[in-house]
C-alpha cells in the first residue's frame, strides 16, 4: 500500500532523546510525587496500573491521542472549546505523560497502545467516539480505524505519522544492552535538547517559551523511563498487522501545518489521499503541532467536522 516515506522516519524525538538519557545526570521524578500533584480523578486504574486520563464536558465522546514525546498537555489550548459541545477524553499513552510506566514490552507496541485506548473507552462506558490523533497518536488512530471501526464516530488526523511508524523507528542496536546502557549513561537530557526539538516542530519560534520546554521536560523524566525506552525502541518479534488506508471506511478529516518540517505537506497529501472518506485541510504558517501553535484555526476546522459537517 502507499504510505508516506517520510512518515516512517519522523525524527520528532523529544521523548526518545529524553528516554535514552534520564539515567544520567537528570533526576527522574518518582511516580509517587506525580500522584500527589495530579488530582486523583485524573487517574484510571487498569490492570493494577494508573493511567492518566483528563475527562471534561458532556455530549458525544471525543478521544484525544497525543504525539511521540508529548502528553495530554498538548491539547490544553483546544480542550476548553471542545468541551462546550463534547465529552472530551485525553489519554496519556504508555510511556508518556503522567501514565504509570508499564514494565511489559507489549504495552509499547502500536497494538499495545491501541488496546490501552480501547480499555480506557470500555472503563468509561464509551462504545463509539470521535478519535483525534496527532503525529504518533495519528498512527495509532489509523490502526484502530482499520481493526476496530465499530468504535468510531469519525477520526481526525493532525500531522499524523504513518501506521507503521511505531515499528519503523525501532532499531536492533537497542537490543544490545551493553551499548544501550552506555548510551543511556553518556547522553544526558537537558531542557535545551527539548527546546531544540520543539523549535523544529513550531513555525513560530516565539511560541517555544521556557514554560513550554519545562512542561514537556517534566512529563518525560518520569519513573519507569528505562522500561519505556526499551519498550519503544527494541524490535518487535512476530507478524505485524498491516493497515490498508484505502479500506478504512471511517469518516476522516486530515489537518496539516503548511510548514511542517517533520512530515512535509506534499508527502502528507500523497499518503492520506487514499482514504475513501478523507478530507484534507491545510493551516498556513504552521508547523507540526497545529493545535498548540494555531489553536483557533485548528478548532475552526475541526469543530464543524465533529458536529456533523462533512463537506
DOKE-42831 format. One record per residue (C-alpha): residue in one letter; x, y, z. Coordinates in steps of 0.2 Angstrom, whole numbers, padded with zeros to 4 digits, always signed. Layout:
! DOKE-42831
aXYZ
...
***
This chain:
! DOKE-42831
x+0000+0000+0000
x+0005+0018-0002
x+0012+0026+0013
x+0022+0042+0016
x+0040+0038+0016
x+0045+0052+0027
x+0031+0047+0039
x+0040+0031+0044
x+0056+0041+0048
x+0049+0055+0059
x+0063+0062+0069
x+0052+0071+0082
x+0062+0063+0096
x+0058+0074+0111
x+0054+0059+0121
x+0066+0047+0113
x+0081+0058+0117
x+0074+0060+0134
x+0071+0042+0137
x+0088+0037+0132
x+0097+0049+0144
x+0087+0050+0160
x+0098+0038+0169
x+0112+0051+0168
x+0113+0067+0177
x+0095+0072+0176
x+0084+0066+0191
x+0069+0055+0187
x+0053+0061+0195
x+0046+0047+0207
x+0028+0042+0202
x+0023+0044+0220
x+0027+0063+0218
x+0016+0064+0202
x+0002+0055+0211
x+0002+0069+0225
x+0002+0083+0212
x-0011+0076+0200
x-0029+0076+0205
x-0035+0058+0209
x-0050+0059+0197
x-0037+0060+0183
x-0031+0043+0186
x-0040+0027+0180
x-0034+0010+0187
x-0032-0003+0173
x-0025-0020+0177
x-0017-0013+0193
x-0009+0002+0184
x-0013+0020+0184
x-0017+0028+0168
x-0018+0047+0167
x-0034+0052+0158
x-0042+0070+0158
x-0060+0070+0155
x-0071+0085+0154
x-0088+0090+0146
x-0103+0082+0140
x-0110+0076+0124
x-0103+0064+0111
x-0086+0057+0116
x-0070+0064+0108
x-0054+0054+0112
x-0038+0064+0110
x-0021+0054+0107
x-0005+0064+0108
x+0011+0063+0098
x+0028+0055+0102
x+0036+0064+0117
x+0020+0073+0121
x+0005+0071+0133
x-0012+0077+0137
x-0003+0094+0139
x-0003+0096+0120
x-0022+0098+0120
x-0023+0111+0134
x-0027+0125+0121
x-0041+0117+0112
x-0050+0106+0126
x-0060+0121+0133
x-0068+0124+0117
x-0071+0106+0113
x-0079+0103+0130
x-0093+0116+0125
x-0100+0103+0113
x-0092+0086+0118
x-0087+0074+0131
x-0068+0076+0129
x-0056+0062+0135
x-0037+0065+0133
x-0026+0050+0137
x-0008+0049+0141
x-0002+0034+0131
x+0010+0021+0138
x+0027+0028+0141
x+0022+0046+0141
x+0015+0060+0152
x+0008+0055+0169
x+0003+0037+0165
x+0012+0024+0176
x+0025+0016+0165
x+0022-0002+0162
x+0036-0015+0163
x+0030-0027+0149
x+0036-0023+0132
x+0020-0027+0123
x+0012-0011+0130
x+0023+0000+0120
x+0019-0008+0103
x+0006+0001+0092
x-0006-0013+0096
x-0002-0011+0114
x-0006+0007+0114
x-0022+0004+0104
x-0028-0009+0117
x-0025+0005+0130
x-0036+0017+0121
x-0050+0003+0120
x-0048-0001+0138
x-0050+0017+0143
x-0065+0018+0132
x-0073+0002+0140
x-0069+0008+0158
x-0078+0024+0154
x-0093+0016+0146
x-0089+0023+0129
x-0094+0012+0114
x-0091+0024+0100
x-0081+0040+0099
x-0073+0053+0088
x-0055+0049+0089
x-0042+0063+0086
x-0024+0058+0084
x-0009+0069+0082
x+0008+0063+0075
x+0012+0046+0084
x-0006+0046+0090
x-0012+0048+0072
x-0004+0031+0068
x-0012+0023+0082
x-0029+0030+0077
x-0027+0023+0059
x-0023+0006+0066
x-0039+0007+0077
x-0049+0013+0062
x-0043-0002+0052
x-0046-0015+0065
x-0060-0008+0076
x-0070+0003+0065
x-0085-0001+0076
x-0078+0010+0090
x-0078+0026+0079
x-0090+0040+0075
x-0076+0049+0065
x-0057+0052+0065
x-0046+0067+0064
x-0028+0066+0060
x-0017+0080+0064
x+0001+0080+0056
x+0000+0061+0058
x+0013+0048+0057
x+0011+0033+0046
x+0003+0017+0054
x+0019+0009+0053
x+0029+0022+0062
x+0029+0013+0079
x+0039-0001+0071
x+0049+0008+0058
x+0058+0019+0071
x+0064+0003+0081
x+0082-0002+0080
x+0092-0018+0083
x+0105-0008+0091
x+0093-0006+0106
x+0094-0024+0109
x+0112-0024+0113
x+0110-0019+0131
x+0129-0015+0135
x+0129-0002+0121
x+0112+0004+0125
x+0116+0006+0144
x+0132+0015+0139
x+0121+0027+0128
x+0109+0029+0142
x+0123+0034+0154
x+0133+0045+0142
x+0119+0055+0133
x+0111+0067+0146
x+0095+0076+0143
x+0094+0094+0145
x+0080+0107+0143
x+0090+0114+0129
x+0088+0097+0119
x+0069+0098+0122
x+0069+0116+0116
x+0078+0111+0100
x+0066+0098+0096
x+0051+0109+0099
x+0059+0123+0089
x+0059+0111+0074
x+0040+0107+0077
x+0034+0125+0078
x+0034+0138+0063
x+0034+0152+0076
x+0049+0151+0087
x+0042+0164+0099
x+0030+0151+0105
x+0043+0139+0112
x+0044+0148+0129
x+0054+0142+0144
x+0037+0137+0152
x+0033+0126+0137
x+0050+0117+0137
x+0049+0114+0155
x+0031+0107+0154
x+0037+0094+0141
x+0053+0090+0150
x+0044+0087+0167
x+0032+0074+0158
x+0047+0065+0151
x+0058+0062+0166
x+0046+0051+0175
x+0050+0035+0185
x+0050+0019+0174
x+0059+0028+0159
x+0071+0014+0156
x+0056+0002+0154
x+0048+0014+0142
x+0064+0016+0132
x+0066-0002+0129
x+0048-0004+0125
x+0048+0010+0112
x+0064+0006+0104
x+0069-0013+0103
x+0062-0023+0088
x+0046-0032+0089
x+0046-0051+0085
x+0032-0059+0076
x+0020-0053+0062
x+0014-0035+0062
x-0004-0030+0057
x-0005-0022+0041
x-0015-0006+0039
x-0023-0003+0022
x-0028+0015+0022
x-0039+0013+0006
x-0050+0001+0016
x-0053+0012+0030
x-0072+0017+0029
x-0072+0029+0045
x-0076+0047+0040
x-0059+0056+0041
x-0053+0074+0042
x-0034+0077+0039
x-0027+0093+0046
x-0009+0098+0042
x+0003+0113+0046
x+0009+0120+0029
x+0027+0122+0036
x+0028+0105+0045
x+0047+0101+0045
x+0044+0084+0052
x+0032+0077+0038
x+0031+0088+0023
x+0015+0094+0016
x+0017+0085-0001
x+0021+0069+0007
x+0006+0071+0019
x-0006+0074+0004
x+0001+0058-0005
x+0000+0047+0010
x-0018+0051+0015
x-0026+0054-0002
x-0031+0035-0002
x-0043+0037+0012
x-0060+0034+0005
x-0069+0046+0015
x-0055+0059+0019
x-0054+0077+0018
x-0038+0087+0018
x-0036+0104+0026
x-0020+0115+0027
x-0017+0128+0041
x-0005+0141+0034
x+0011+0147+0043
x+0010+0132+0055
x+0022+0118+0060
x+0020+0100+0066
x+0009+0104+0081
x-0006+0115+0075
x-0017+0113+0090
x-0004+0121+0100
x+0003+0134+0088
x-0014+0139+0080
x-0027+0133+0091
x-0041+0144+0085
x-0038+0139+0067
x-0037+0121+0071
x-0054+0122+0081
x-0062+0132+0066
x-0058+0117+0055
x-0061+0103+0067
x-0077+0108+0077
x-0089+0108+0061
x-0082+0091+0056
x-0085+0084+0073
x-0103+0091+0074
x-0108+0083+0058
x-0102+0095+0044
x-0093+0083+0032
x-0092+0095+0017
***
